[in-house]
Amino acid sequence: MAVDVEALERRVAALEAANNVNTQTLNWVVGTLGRVAADVSGLKEDVKEVKTDLRDLKAHVERFEGDFNTFRRELPAQIADVMREVLKERR
């Protein structure tokens, strides 16, 4: 009977050790997942900022394109007006 009790005590000690390892592993996993979740949350905020910046940049580019197209259309008439004034002054 003593052998059976010793065997049971060894098994209990082994189970307790395994449980301790499992607890430590789970604590590590929970901590790691918490850090990963915080990093992902920060990245989501960064992506939102980038999207906002891109929208603003797109608006600026569209405004610039409009201004440039207007300038390109009006430039020949402006040059013609300047040339007329220069030629008028030479007469």
Secondary structure as UniProt FT lines:
FT   HELIX           2..90
//
